[in-house]
Amino acid sequence: MSQDQDFKKLQQRTYASFHQDGLIDMIIGWAIVGFGINMALDNSAFLFLGWLPIVFYVPIKNRVTVPRIGYVKFSSSNSLLIGIVLAILLVLLLGIFILLIVGPHLIPAQLSEWFSEYYLLLFGSLVGLGFAGTALVTGISRFYAYAVMLVLIIAAGIWLNIPDPIYVLTAGLLILVVGITHMVRFLRKHPLTNEAGVNESE
């Protein structure tokens, strides 16, 4: 049992090290920012642009991170757990969108009114659970902070009657800034060697 726990901690440290570049934070933050701009302007193009950087995650990772700290192959069991967490989260979020569309016709008026007022808090709580679940599996501790921050910002925004896009954008920008800060710190801590630089220039 002790060996299993030690191995799990080692895997989590590896996850945390591989994601110290902040790239995943930047993509998540940008996606939330895109969602907030979509809410503000009612233009789904920004929602698409918010999720578009996911396509470039692997190329950027291979270009920026791998030359500096090497390639890491994670165990299939952890990848499966993360996949399950994300799949459950996706189903729940899809359920929220379905309720937003057909809810008024399927649920009592009072419950429908509550849902229309607090759906973003429910949405943020589910995303927060996704953050917490990912942090539990990977050991990326700052994801716990994101989970708490997201719920608190949305709850405060609703309580203070702040327009929805403002506090959604605030949450996204905070995560984006943290990601950029980690990326700058990572690049300074792990500069490319001269040999790697020559190969890259060629």
PAKOL-707093 format. One line per field, with one value per residue: residue number from 1; x, y, z of N, C-alpha, C in turn. Coordinates in nm, 4 decimals, decimal comma, always signed. Example, Ala and Ser with C-alpha at 12.3 -4.5 7.8 and 13.67 -1.06 7.14 Angstrom:
BEGIN
num	c(1 | 2)
n_c1	c(+1,3190 | +1,2850)
n_c2	c(-0,5690 | -0,2250)
n_c3	c(+0,7800 | +0,7080)
ca_c1	c(+1,2300 | +1,3670)
ca_c2	c(-0,4500 | -0,1060)
ca_c3	c(+0,7800 | +0,7140)
c_c1	c(+1,3200 | +1,2900)
c_c2	c(-0,3300 | +0,0030)
c_c3	c(+0,7800 | +0,7870)
***
This chain:
BEGIN
num	c(1 | 2 | 3 | 4 | 5 | 6 | 7 | 8 | 9 | 10 | 11 | 12 | 13 | 14 | 15 | 16 | 17 | 18 | 19 | 20 | 21 | 22 | 23 | 24 | 25 | 26 | 27 | 28 | 29 | 30 | 31 | 32 | 33 | 34 | 35 | 36 | 37 | 38 | 39 | 40 | 41 | 42 | 43 | 44 | 45 | 46 | 47 | 48 | 49 | 50 | 51 | 52 | 53 | 54 | 55 | 56 | 57 | 58 | 59 | 60 | 61 | 62 | 63 | 64 | 65 | 66 | 67 | 68 | 69 | 70 | 71 | 72 | 73 | 74 | 75 | 76 | 77 | 78 | 79 | 80 | 81 | 82 | 83 | 84 | 85 | 86 | 87 | 88 | 89 | 90 | 91 | 92 | 93 | 94 | 95 | 96 | 97 | 98 | 99 | 100 | 101 | 102 | 103 | 104 | 105 | 106 | 107 | 108 | 109 | 110 | 111 | 112 | 113 | 114 | 115 | 116 | 117 | 118 | 119 | 120 | 121 | 122 | 123 | 124 | 125 | 126 | 127 | 128 | 129 | 130 | 131 | 132 | 133 | 134 | 135 | 136 | 137 | 138 | 139 | 140 | 141 | 142 | 143 | 144 | 145 | 146 | 147 | 148 | 149 | 150 | 151 | 152 | 153 | 154 | 155 | 156 | 157 | 158 | 159 | 160 | 161 | 162 | 163 | 164 | 165 | 166 | 167 | 168 | 169 | 170 | 171 | 172 | 173 | 174 | 175 | 176 | 177 | 178 | 179 | 180 | 181 | 182 | 183 | 184 | 185 | 186 | 187 | 188 | 189 | 190 | 191 | 192 | 193 | 194 | 195 | 196 | 197 | 198 | 199 | 200 | 201 | 202)
n_c1	c(+0,0829 | +0,1949 | +0,3903 | +0,2307 | +0,1074 | +0,3316 | +0,4091 | +0,1889 | +0,2085 | +0,4473 | +0,3709 | +0,1875 | +0,3559 | +0,5010 | +0,3037 | +0,2418 | +0,4889 | +0,5144 | +0,3122 | +0,3825 | +0,4318 | +0,2109 | +0,0502 | -0,1903 | -0,3499 | -0,3652 | -0,5100 | -0,7541 | -0,8317 | -0,8549 | -1,0636 | -1,2771 | -1,2837 | -1,3572 | -1,6142 | -1,7309 | -1,7152 | -1,8801 | -2,1216 | -2,1506 | -2,1629 | -2,3323 | -2,2519 | -2,1699 | -1,9319 | -1,7169 | -1,7263 | -1,6483 | -1,3887 | -1,2819 | -1,2490 | -1,0884 | -0,7977 | -0,7437 | -0,6908 | -0,4320 | -0,2857 | -0,1234 | +0,0771 | +0,1980 | +0,2853 | +0,4728 | +0,6507 | +0,7333 | +0,7485 | +0,8395 | +1,1060 | +1,2438 | +1,2049 | +1,1641 | +0,9821 | +0,6834 | +0,5232 | +0,2168 | +0,0509 | -0,1953 | -0,4093 | -0,4429 | -0,4961 | -0,7350 | -0,8970 | -0,9027 | -1,0289 | -1,2800 | -1,3725 | -1,3900 | -1,5747 | -1,8077 | -1,8474 | -1,8927 | -2,1341 | -2,3059 | -2,2910 | -2,3993 | -2,6542 | -2,7390 | -2,7509 | -2,9519 | -3,1678 | -3,1847 | -3,2898 | -3,5256 | -3,6301 | -3,8308 | -4,0656 | -4,0797 | -4,0376 | -4,1596 | -4,2833 | -4,1730 | -3,9344 | -3,8136 | -3,7725 | -3,5903 | -3,3780 | -3,3117 | -3,2084 | -2,9909 | -2,8352 | -2,5760 | -2,4220 | -2,4599 | -2,3484 | -2,0830 | -2,0159 | -2,0136 | -1,8044 | -1,6084 | -1,6022 | -1,4973 | -1,2409 | -1,1476 | -1,1598 | -0,9749 | -0,7458 | -0,7224 | -0,6590 | -0,4298 | -0,2601 | -0,2086 | -0,2081 | -0,2977 | -0,5336 | -0,7292 | -0,7542 | -0,8561 | -1,1073 | -1,2385 | -1,2180 | -1,3653 | -1,6314 | -1,6746 | -1,6444 | -1,8558 | -2,0751 | -2,0483 | -2,0822 | -2,3494 | -2,4766 | -2,4082 | -2,5344 | -2,4061 | -2,3498 | -2,3690 | -2,1640 | -1,9424 | -1,8408 | -1,7860 | -1,5919 | -1,4001 | -1,3243 | -1,2177 | -1,0057 | -0,8412 | -0,7520 | -0,6236 | -0,4180 | -0,2730 | -0,1855 | -0,0221 | +0,1710 | +0,2877 | +0,3910 | +0,5841 | +0,7571 | +0,8329 | +0,9710 | +1,1857 | +1,3063 | +1,3710 | +1,5580 | +1,6310 | +1,9011 | +2,2214 | +2,2758 | +2,0197 | +1,9081 | +2,0541 | +1,9764 | +1,7063 | +1,7095 | +1,8072)
n_c2	c(-0,1211 | +0,1213 | +0,1532 | +0,1872 | +0,4306 | +0,5974 | +0,5766 | +0,6914 | +0,9538 | +1,0228 | +1,0156 | +1,2261 | +1,4419 | +1,4396 | +1,5055 | +1,7661 | +1,8904 | +1,8705 | +2,0340 | +2,2807 | +2,4889 | +2,6452 | +2,6443 | +2,4980 | +2,6345 | +2,8842 | +2,8207 | +2,7316 | +2,9642 | +3,1437 | +3,0219 | +3,0610 | +3,3389 | +3,3789 | +3,2724 | +3,4579 | +3,6934 | +3,6157 | +3,6067 | +3,8771 | +4,0056 | +3,8530 | +3,6815 | +3,4016 | +3,3448 | +3,4262 | +3,2423 | +3,0148 | +3,0965 | +3,1083 | +2,8402 | +2,7470 | +2,7514 | +2,5021 | +2,3230 | +2,3850 | +2,3050 | +2,0679 | +2,1018 | +2,3440 | +2,2631 | +2,0686 | +2,2315 | +2,4257 | +2,3236 | +2,0482 | +2,0521 | +2,1647 | +2,0330 | +1,7745 | +1,4828 | +1,3473 | +1,0514 | +0,9665 | +0,7442 | +0,5076 | +0,4627 | +0,6932 | +0,8757 | +0,7700 | +0,8137 | +1,0951 | +1,1356 | +1,0227 | +1,1957 | +1,4365 | +1,3580 | +1,3073 | +1,5634 | +1,7015 | +1,5860 | +1,6711 | +1,9495 | +1,9703 | +1,8906 | +2,1139 | +2,3113 | +2,2030 | +2,2167 | +2,4930 | +2,5517 | +2,3965 | +2,3883 | +2,5714 | +2,4586 | +2,2109 | +2,1953 | +2,3068 | +2,6461 | +2,8077 | +2,6737 | +2,6872 | +2,9615 | +3,0033 | +2,8530 | +2,9895 | +3,2170 | +3,1383 | +2,9691 | +3,0070 | +2,9931 | +2,7269 | +2,6139 | +2,7109 | +2,5815 | +2,3135 | +2,3191 | +2,3919 | +2,1593 | +1,9922 | +2,1056 | +2,0523 | +1,7712 | +1,7077 | +1,8175 | +1,6479 | +1,4043 | +1,4621 | +1,6153 | +1,8823 | +2,1463 | +2,4115 | +2,4060 | +2,3476 | +2,5947 | +2,7398 | +2,6211 | +2,7001 | +2,9798 | +3,0315 | +2,9623 | +3,1394 | +3,3920 | +3,3936 | +3,3617 | +3,5956 | +3,7851 | +3,7426 | +3,7995 | +4,0681 | +4,1736 | +4,2125 | +4,2499 | +3,9509 | +3,8883 | +4,0333 | +3,9249 | +3,6694 | +3,7161 | +3,8258 | +3,6048 | +3,4372 | +3,5973 | +3,6148 | +3,3478 | +3,3250 | +3,5160 | +3,4007 | +3,1723 | +3,2881 | +3,4052 | +3,1740 | +3,0652 | +3,2568 | +3,2410 | +2,9748 | +2,9733 | +3,1345 | +2,9845 | +2,7513 | +2,7812 | +2,7358 | +2,5253 | +2,6053 | +2,4306 | +2,3306 | +2,5657 | +2,6204 | +2,4064 | +2,4669 | +2,7098 | +2,6302)
n_c3	c(+0,0000 | +0,0813 | -0,1143 | -0,3399 | -0,2795 | -0,2742 | -0,5402 | -0,6635 | -0,5675 | -0,6887 | -0,9574 | -0,9554 | -0,8959 | -1,1282 | -1,3172 | -1,2246 | -1,2669 | -1,5454 | -1,6273 | -1,5393 | -1,7022 | -1,7482 | -1,9711 | -2,0036 | -1,8250 | -1,9482 | -2,1785 | -2,0696 | -1,9319 | -2,1482 | -2,2869 | -2,1087 | -2,1097 | -2,3778 | -2,3633 | -2,1916 | -2,3491 | -2,5557 | -2,4167 | -2,3604 | -2,6088 | -2,7521 | -2,9579 | -3,1153 | -3,2379 | -3,0842 | -2,8814 | -3,0175 | -3,0930 | -2,8415 | -2,7667 | -2,9646 | -2,9272 | -2,8099 | -3,0098 | -3,0743 | -2,8592 | -2,8260 | -3,0369 | -2,9429 | -2,6923 | -2,7630 | -2,8927 | -2,7071 | -2,4371 | -2,4296 | -2,5515 | -2,3413 | -2,0930 | -2,1591 | -2,2825 | -2,1467 | -2,0707 | -1,9618 | -1,7325 | -1,8425 | -1,6738 | -1,5133 | -1,7164 | -1,8040 | -1,5798 | -1,5728 | -1,8177 | -1,7614 | -1,5604 | -1,7088 | -1,9029 | -1,7518 | -1,6516 | -1,8919 | -1,9755 | -1,7682 | -1,8004 | -2,0550 | -1,9924 | -1,8463 | -2,0460 | -2,2047 | -2,0288 | -2,0102 | -2,2579 | -2,2938 | -2,0448 | -1,9297 | -2,0244 | -1,9171 | -1,6430 | -1,3165 | -1,2864 | -1,0804 | -1,0154 | -1,2627 | -1,2832 | -1,0745 | -1,1740 | -1,4103 | -1,3009 | -1,1456 | -1,2983 | -1,3936 | -1,1638 | -1,0972 | -1,3246 | -1,2979 | -1,0601 | -1,1385 | -1,3246 | -1,1451 | -0,9887 | -1,1800 | -1,2040 | -0,9424 | -0,9375 | -1,1393 | -1,0243 | -0,8038 | -0,9226 | -1,0744 | -0,9157 | -0,9566 | -0,7845 | -0,7985 | -0,9348 | -0,7510 | -0,6289 | -0,8442 | -0,8660 | -0,6272 | -0,6521 | -0,8886 | -0,8215 | -0,6060 | -0,7289 | -0,9154 | -0,7421 | -0,5872 | -0,7886 | -0,8637 | -0,6213 | -0,5834 | -0,7946 | -1,0396 | -1,3885 | -1,5820 | -1,7860 | -1,6946 | -1,4507 | -1,5374 | -1,7340 | -1,5627 | -1,4041 | -1,6047 | -1,7029 | -1,4768 | -1,4463 | -1,6898 | -1,6609 | -1,4501 | -1,5841 | -1,7859 | -1,6231 | -1,5093 | -1,7452 | -1,8250 | -1,6050 | -1,6300 | -1,8778 | -1,8126 | -1,6139 | -1,7440 | -1,9817 | -2,3317 | -2,4336 | -2,5827 | -2,7889 | -2,8481 | -2,9275 | -3,1610 | -3,3240 | -3,3413 | -3,4778 | -3,7207)
ca_c1	c(+0,0000 | +0,2837 | +0,4544 | +0,1294 | +0,0916 | +0,4530 | +0,4046 | +0,0864 | +0,2650 | +0,5476 | +0,2965 | +0,1302 | +0,4654 | +0,5347 | +0,1981 | +0,2590 | +0,6087 | +0,4913 | +0,2169 | +0,4277 | +0,4450 | +0,0919 | -0,0200 | -0,3275 | -0,4197 | -0,3913 | -0,6171 | -0,8788 | -0,8675 | -0,8993 | -1,1953 | -1,3755 | -1,2927 | -1,4388 | -1,7521 | -1,7787 | -1,7362 | -1,9997 | -2,2373 | -2,1622 | -2,1935 | -2,4280 | -2,1922 | -2,1128 | -1,7976 | -1,6196 | -1,7261 | -1,5648 | -1,2505 | -1,2357 | -1,2094 | -0,9975 | -0,6596 | -0,7262 | -0,6322 | -0,2885 | -0,2230 | -0,0153 | +0,1904 | +0,2680 | +0,3520 | +0,5904 | +0,7429 | +0,7817 | +0,7749 | +0,9172 | +1,2503 | +1,3043 | +1,2030 | +1,1479 | +0,8473 | +0,6337 | +0,4113 | +0,1433 | -0,0119 | -0,3292 | -0,5108 | -0,4689 | -0,5606 | -0,8731 | -0,9690 | -0,9263 | -1,1301 | -1,4098 | -1,4118 | -1,4290 | -1,6959 | -1,9195 | -1,8656 | -1,9521 | -2,2756 | -2,3790 | -2,3003 | -2,4960 | -2,7855 | -2,7741 | -2,7909 | -3,0823 | -3,2674 | -3,2022 | -3,3695 | -3,6593 | -3,6701 | -3,9585 | -4,1791 | -4,0748 | -4,0298 | -4,2498 | -4,2443 | -4,0866 | -3,8035 | -3,7580 | -3,7260 | -3,4671 | -3,2729 | -3,2705 | -3,1335 | -2,8691 | -2,7749 | -2,4318 | -2,3614 | -2,4590 | -2,2492 | -1,9509 | -1,9913 | -1,9765 | -1,6690 | -1,5230 | -1,5848 | -1,4024 | -1,1086 | -1,1087 | -1,1353 | -0,8489 | -0,6383 | -0,7096 | -0,5944 | -0,2997 | -0,1744 | -0,1873 | -0,2812 | -0,3599 | -0,6682 | -0,8196 | -0,7779 | -0,9462 | -1,2419 | -1,2957 | -1,2263 | -1,4728 | -1,7605 | -1,6867 | -1,6644 | -1,9918 | -2,1683 | -2,0395 | -2,1414 | -2,4952 | -2,5196 | -2,3914 | -2,6127 | -2,3150 | -2,3833 | -2,3052 | -2,0377 | -1,8310 | -1,7731 | -1,7323 | -1,4661 | -1,3057 | -1,2718 | -1,1330 | -0,8838 | -0,7556 | -0,6877 | -0,5329 | -0,3008 | -0,1937 | -0,1190 | +0,0855 | +0,2757 | +0,3580 | +0,4667 | +0,7030 | +0,8459 | +0,8849 | +1,0688 | +1,3059 | +1,3669 | +1,4183 | +1,5959 | +1,6856 | +2,0462 | +2,2775 | +2,2625 | +1,8816 | +1,8821 | +2,1082 | +1,8892 | +1,5792 | +1,7288 | +1,8264)
ca_c2	c(+0,0000 | +0,2366 | +0,1685 | +0,2422 | +0,5720 | +0,6662 | +0,5822 | +0,7898 | +1,0864 | +1,0470 | +1,0491 | +1,3591 | +1,5381 | +1,4441 | +1,5858 | +1,9057 | +1,9405 | +1,8810 | +2,1422 | +2,4029 | +2,5946 | +2,7297 | +2,6423 | +2,4518 | +2,7446 | +2,9874 | +2,7741 | +2,7342 | +3,1040 | +3,2027 | +2,9653 | +3,1300 | +3,4749 | +3,3700 | +3,2523 | +3,5860 | +3,7862 | +3,5672 | +3,6514 | +4,0226 | +4,0517 | +3,7594 | +3,6406 | +3,2694 | +3,3362 | +3,4393 | +3,1146 | +2,9273 | +3,1424 | +3,0768 | +2,7001 | +2,7150 | +2,7202 | +2,3614 | +2,2565 | +2,4135 | +2,2683 | +1,9711 | +2,1633 | +2,4404 | +2,1844 | +2,0075 | +2,3371 | +2,5060 | +2,2500 | +1,9257 | +2,0755 | +2,2163 | +1,9365 | +1,6394 | +1,4301 | +1,2639 | +0,9637 | +0,9380 | +0,6123 | +0,5016 | +0,4647 | +0,8331 | +0,9369 | +0,7222 | +0,8840 | +1,2320 | +1,1261 | +0,9981 | +1,3217 | +1,5317 | +1,3084 | +1,3330 | +1,7086 | +1,7404 | +1,5435 | +1,7595 | +2,0812 | +1,9560 | +1,8892 | +2,2520 | +2,3807 | +2,1499 | +2,2746 | +2,6339 | +2,5603 | +2,3357 | +2,3872 | +2,6376 | +2,3766 | +2,0789 | +2,2024 | +2,4088 | +2,7844 | +2,8595 | +2,6117 | +2,7417 | +3,0972 | +2,9888 | +2,8013 | +3,0953 | +3,3184 | +3,0851 | +2,8640 | +3,0280 | +2,9414 | +2,5816 | +2,5894 | +2,7324 | +2,4772 | +2,1916 | +2,3403 | +2,3860 | +2,0174 | +1,9406 | +2,1514 | +1,9802 | +1,6321 | +1,7029 | +1,8415 | +1,5288 | +1,2987 | +1,5020 | +1,6819 | +2,0227 | +2,2020 | +2,5407 | +2,3819 | +2,3616 | +2,7384 | +2,7796 | +2,5724 | +2,7877 | +3,1147 | +3,0395 | +2,9614 | +3,2613 | +3,5072 | +3,3885 | +3,3872 | +3,7375 | +3,8604 | +3,7326 | +3,8675 | +4,2123 | +4,2102 | +4,2544 | +4,1841 | +3,8196 | +3,8822 | +4,0971 | +3,8347 | +3,5568 | +3,7655 | +3,8412 | +3,4716 | +3,3919 | +3,6773 | +3,5770 | +3,2208 | +3,3540 | +3,5861 | +3,3007 | +3,0899 | +3,3660 | +3,4179 | +3,0457 | +3,0469 | +3,3430 | +3,1827 | +2,8497 | +3,0051 | +3,1863 | +2,8767 | +2,6454 | +2,8333 | +2,6368 | +2,5212 | +2,6567 | +2,3281 | +2,3288 | +2,6883 | +2,6077 | +2,3171 | +2,5335 | +2,8122 | +2,5645)
ca_c3	c(+0,0000 | +0,0891 | -0,2448 | -0,4305 | -0,2465 | -0,3186 | -0,6860 | -0,6996 | -0,5418 | -0,7925 | -1,0786 | -0,9400 | -0,9093 | -1,2705 | -1,3791 | -1,1856 | -1,3324 | -1,6890 | -1,6511 | -1,4727 | -1,8024 | -1,7463 | -2,1002 | -1,9843 | -1,7581 | -2,0484 | -2,2675 | -1,9925 | -1,9093 | -2,2740 | -2,3174 | -2,0248 | -2,1633 | -2,4983 | -2,3200 | -2,1389 | -2,4608 | -2,6234 | -2,3379 | -2,3675 | -2,7444 | -2,8119 | -3,0845 | -3,0891 | -3,2956 | -2,9753 | -2,8101 | -3,1001 | -3,0808 | -2,7069 | -2,7588 | -3,0745 | -2,8883 | -2,7727 | -3,1265 | -3,0792 | -2,7323 | -2,8455 | -3,1078 | -2,8573 | -2,5883 | -2,8245 | -2,9340 | -2,5948 | -2,3131 | -2,4478 | -2,5677 | -2,2182 | -1,9822 | -2,2106 | -2,3044 | -2,0378 | -2,1067 | -1,8400 | -1,7274 | -1,9021 | -1,5676 | -1,4803 | -1,8323 | -1,8042 | -1,4731 | -1,6191 | -1,9227 | -1,6980 | -1,4956 | -1,8124 | -1,9686 | -1,6606 | -1,6508 | -2,0199 | -1,9739 | -1,6773 | -1,8634 | -2,1638 | -1,9283 | -1,8119 | -2,1691 | -2,2462 | -1,9387 | -2,0466 | -2,3796 | -2,2823 | -1,9049 | -1,8997 | -2,0659 | -1,8539 | -1,4970 | -1,2602 | -1,3143 | -0,9745 | -1,0323 | -1,3863 | -1,2538 | -0,9954 | -1,2609 | -1,5031 | -1,2264 | -1,0849 | -1,3803 | -1,4043 | -1,0409 | -1,1131 | -1,4287 | -1,2384 | -0,9599 | -1,2096 | -1,3761 | -1,0274 | -0,9561 | -1,2783 | -1,1604 | -0,8213 | -0,9739 | -1,2129 | -0,9267 | -0,7200 | -1,0005 | -1,1283 | -0,8181 | -0,9921 | -0,6708 | -0,8261 | -0,9854 | -0,6363 | -0,6133 | -0,9522 | -0,8332 | -0,5246 | -0,7067 | -0,9874 | -0,7513 | -0,5267 | -0,8175 | -0,9694 | -0,6321 | -0,5544 | -0,8988 | -0,8537 | -0,4998 | -0,6031 | -0,9133 | -1,1454 | -1,5152 | -1,5947 | -1,8609 | -1,6241 | -1,3571 | -1,6145 | -1,7894 | -1,4520 | -1,3703 | -1,7143 | -1,7095 | -1,3643 | -1,4796 | -1,8015 | -1,6070 | -1,3775 | -1,6848 | -1,8475 | -1,5210 | -1,5040 | -1,8688 | -1,8181 | -1,5045 | -1,6859 | -1,9818 | -1,7466 | -1,5356 | -1,8340 | -2,1140 | -2,4242 | -2,4396 | -2,7075 | -2,8921 | -2,8884 | -2,9986 | -3,2962 | -3,3981 | -3,3675 | -3,5797 | -3,8474)
c_c1	c(+0,0863 | +0,3510 | +0,3574 | +0,1107 | +0,2124 | +0,4528 | +0,3023 | +0,1384 | +0,3694 | +0,4803 | +0,2401 | +0,2376 | +0,5071 | +0,4323 | +0,2211 | +0,3800 | +0,5845 | +0,3970 | +0,2555 | +0,4401 | +0,3227 | +0,0117 | -0,1655 | -0,4116 | -0,4579 | -0,5067 | -0,7513 | -0,9252 | -0,9206 | -1,0370 | -1,3046 | -1,3933 | -1,3783 | -1,5852 | -1,8115 | -1,8041 | -1,8602 | -2,1259 | -2,2604 | -2,2121 | -2,2959 | -2,3805 | -2,1174 | -1,9735 | -1,6917 | -1,6137 | -1,6382 | -1,4175 | -1,1928 | -1,1852 | -1,1094 | -0,8552 | -0,6369 | -0,6587 | -0,4806 | -0,2151 | -0,1022 | +0,1013 | +0,2699 | +0,3463 | +0,4809 | +0,6956 | +0,8090 | +0,8293 | +0,8684 | +1,0660 | +1,3206 | +1,3089 | +1,1816 | +1,0019 | +0,8086 | +0,5162 | +0,3411 | +0,0754 | -0,1534 | -0,4378 | -0,5452 | -0,5378 | -0,7068 | -0,9554 | -1,0009 | -1,0336 | -1,2689 | -1,4623 | -1,4634 | -1,5571 | -1,8191 | -1,9520 | -1,9349 | -2,0999 | -2,3583 | -2,3961 | -2,3995 | -2,6379 | -2,8323 | -2,8227 | -2,9274 | -3,1936 | -3,2915 | -3,2947 | -3,5128 | -3,7133 | -3,8046 | -4,0806 | -4,1867 | -4,0772 | -4,1216 | -4,1940 | -4,1480 | -3,9449 | -3,7346 | -3,7026 | -3,5966 | -3,3520 | -3,2209 | -3,1883 | -2,9985 | -2,7999 | -2,6240 | -2,3584 | -2,3540 | -2,3533 | -2,1080 | -1,9157 | -1,9493 | -1,8356 | -1,5688 | -1,4981 | -1,4887 | -1,2598 | -1,0593 | -1,0773 | -1,0039 | -0,7309 | -0,6142 | -0,6333 | -0,4507 | -0,2048 | -0,1418 | -0,2695 | -0,3505 | -0,5008 | -0,7716 | -0,8558 | -0,8721 | -1,0902 | -1,3101 | -1,3182 | -1,3448 | -1,6089 | -1,7802 | -1,7128 | -1,8060 | -2,0936 | -2,1680 | -2,1023 | -2,2928 | -2,5456 | -2,5132 | -2,4651 | -2,5245 | -2,3557 | -2,3018 | -2,1720 | -1,9187 | -1,7625 | -1,7250 | -1,5973 | -1,3593 | -1,2420 | -1,1773 | -1,0012 | -0,7878 | -0,6802 | -0,5871 | -0,4051 | -0,2117 | -0,1173 | -0,0027 | +0,2033 | +0,3569 | +0,4429 | +0,5950 | +0,8044 | +0,9121 | +0,9941 | +1,1985 | +1,3808 | +1,4293 | +1,4510 | +1,6478 | +1,8365 | +2,0932 | +2,2578 | +2,1202 | +1,8467 | +1,9337 | +2,0210 | +1,7600 | +1,5949 | +1,7488 | +1,6943)
c_c2	c(+0,1260 | +0,2618 | +0,2291 | +0,3913 | +0,6529 | +0,6815 | +0,6856 | +0,9316 | +1,1226 | +1,0850 | +1,1902 | +1,4671 | +1,5518 | +1,5264 | +1,7344 | +1,9676 | +1,9639 | +1,9958 | +2,2714 | +2,5190 | +2,6849 | +2,7286 | +2,6008 | +2,5595 | +2,8531 | +2,9474 | +2,7774 | +2,8774 | +3,1700 | +3,1509 | +3,0345 | +3,2739 | +3,4764 | +3,3519 | +3,3827 | +3,6878 | +3,7462 | +3,6114 | +3,8012 | +4,0691 | +3,9638 | +3,7173 | +3,5093 | +3,2529 | +3,3451 | +3,3125 | +3,0146 | +2,9658 | +3,1113 | +2,9341 | +2,6601 | +2,6818 | +2,5764 | +2,2848 | +2,2717 | +2,3708 | +2,1767 | +2,0317 | +2,2620 | +2,3672 | +2,1234 | +2,1110 | +2,4060 | +2,4207 | +2,1322 | +1,9524 | +2,1177 | +2,1131 | +1,7935 | +1,5989 | +1,3389 | +1,1828 | +0,9229 | +0,8024 | +0,6178 | +0,5098 | +0,6085 | +0,9050 | +0,8958 | +0,7939 | +1,0269 | +1,2339 | +1,1054 | +1,1248 | +1,4217 | +1,4889 | +1,3344 | +1,4819 | +1,7553 | +1,7042 | +1,6361 | +1,8989 | +2,0787 | +1,9544 | +2,0289 | +2,3261 | +2,3321 | +2,2080 | +2,4221 | +2,6496 | +2,5121 | +2,3386 | +2,4500 | +2,5537 | +2,2443 | +2,0833 | +2,3127 | +2,5497 | +2,8384 | +2,8036 | +2,6641 | +2,8824 | +3,0937 | +2,9462 | +2,9092 | +3,2023 | +3,2669 | +2,9786 | +2,8811 | +2,9793 | +2,7895 | +2,5408 | +2,6015 | +2,6271 | +2,3467 | +2,2026 | +2,3352 | +2,2431 | +1,9512 | +1,9800 | +2,0684 | +1,8338 | +1,6155 | +1,7236 | +1,7182 | +1,4192 | +1,3358 | +1,5634 | +1,8255 | +2,1066 | +2,3339 | +2,5246 | +2,3839 | +2,5091 | +2,7895 | +2,7395 | +2,6661 | +2,9278 | +3,1293 | +3,0476 | +3,0920 | +3,3838 | +3,5090 | +3,4200 | +3,5352 | +3,8237 | +3,8596 | +3,8121 | +4,0191 | +4,2638 | +4,2699 | +4,1826 | +4,0552 | +3,8224 | +3,9370 | +3,9982 | +3,7076 | +3,5957 | +3,7806 | +3,7080 | +3,4214 | +3,4657 | +3,6418 | +3,4475 | +3,2415 | +3,4212 | +3,4894 | +3,2128 | +3,1614 | +3,3811 | +3,2893 | +3,0242 | +3,1305 | +3,2850 | +3,0553 | +2,8766 | +3,0584 | +3,0756 | +2,7703 | +2,7030 | +2,7198 | +2,6413 | +2,5745 | +2,5603 | +2,3236 | +2,4520 | +2,6836 | +2,5208 | +2,3859 | +2,6370 | +2,7515 | +2,5135)
c_c3	c(+0,0000 | -0,0455 | -0,3460 | -0,4072 | -0,2928 | -0,4698 | -0,7332 | -0,6785 | -0,6473 | -0,9247 | -1,0718 | -0,9514 | -1,0558 | -1,3468 | -1,3517 | -1,2557 | -1,4812 | -1,7230 | -1,5787 | -1,5704 | -1,8094 | -1,8756 | -2,0840 | -1,9164 | -1,8584 | -2,1406 | -2,1958 | -1,9713 | -2,0349 | -2,3139 | -2,2367 | -2,0706 | -2,2895 | -2,4665 | -2,2681 | -2,2484 | -2,5401 | -2,5511 | -2,3551 | -2,5037 | -2,8154 | -2,9513 | -3,0610 | -3,1495 | -3,1869 | -2,8914 | -2,8846 | -3,0869 | -2,9437 | -2,6944 | -2,8657 | -3,0291 | -2,8449 | -2,8856 | -3,1281 | -2,9529 | -2,7530 | -2,9245 | -3,0227 | -2,7490 | -2,6435 | -2,8619 | -2,8150 | -2,4780 | -2,3318 | -2,4701 | -2,4389 | -2,1059 | -2,0281 | -2,2224 | -2,1893 | -2,0887 | -1,9786 | -1,8482 | -1,7818 | -1,7960 | -1,5290 | -1,5944 | -1,8394 | -1,6987 | -1,5135 | -1,7266 | -1,8659 | -1,6321 | -1,5988 | -1,8821 | -1,8823 | -1,6576 | -1,7786 | -2,0258 | -1,8859 | -1,7372 | -1,9794 | -2,1091 | -1,8911 | -1,9358 | -2,2178 | -2,1597 | -1,9699 | -2,1671 | -2,3570 | -2,1399 | -1,8757 | -1,9346 | -1,9910 | -1,7015 | -1,4456 | -1,2775 | -1,2091 | -0,9861 | -1,1580 | -1,3636 | -1,1738 | -1,0848 | -1,3554 | -1,4328 | -1,1791 | -1,1710 | -1,3933 | -1,2789 | -1,0464 | -1,2156 | -1,3715 | -1,1352 | -1,0257 | -1,2681 | -1,2605 | -0,9821 | -1,0540 | -1,2445 | -1,0417 | -0,8519 | -1,0486 | -1,1191 | -0,8413 | -0,7923 | -1,0357 | -1,0260 | -0,8544 | -0,8947 | -0,7026 | -0,8841 | -0,8728 | -0,6164 | -0,7213 | -0,9213 | -0,7342 | -0,5803 | -0,8013 | -0,9201 | -0,6742 | -0,6140 | -0,8728 | -0,8613 | -0,5940 | -0,6629 | -0,8954 | -0,7343 | -0,5144 | -0,7269 | -1,0240 | -1,2742 | -1,5350 | -1,6698 | -1,7838 | -1,5308 | -1,4267 | -1,6759 | -1,6809 | -1,4157 | -1,4786 | -1,7214 | -1,5958 | -1,3943 | -1,5925 | -1,7530 | -1,5288 | -1,4763 | -1,7505 | -1,7505 | -1,5098 | -1,6290 | -1,8675 | -1,7203 | -1,5579 | -1,7893 | -1,9215 | -1,6723 | -1,6249 | -1,9717 | -2,2014 | -2,4216 | -2,5736 | -2,8222 | -2,9422 | -2,9678 | -3,1415 | -3,3815 | -3,4368 | -3,4783 | -3,7165 | -3,9027)
***
